[in-house]
């Protein structure tokens, strides 16, 4: 995995050498995992894409998931939730194509992300962007597609209160 990351240009020679030294001197699985934790193996042709299909169901991506460069969501009478709060993002720009029909798409983004949802064709639908002011160097989320009788919402995670422990994101 280390050599593949080096050949792909994700690691320079010096960093590859440091990681290989760390791997060869590791005595536990945890030490091995820390040397390769941020290197996701690249499956040829699919590492930078994710397609979510849902019919009369619910699909979620939340927690520590690896975000591809391109996401396509195709819900029909369904809901899709993409929570980027704890996600591992390696791209400066993420393209999300949504094509919901009678569905809802919720995207939860961290503070400082730039979000563009102006390129969505809407028919009987609504879109809400509560992402706020982007920070320099933040990730750009570009959402495109076509919404039919659906809702698309982009917001930050809700603040949790100590007296309401079951409060969800």
Order of alpha helices (4+ residues) and beta strands (2+ residues): alpha-alpha-alpha-beta-beta-beta-beta-beta-beta-beta-beta-beta-beta-beta-beta
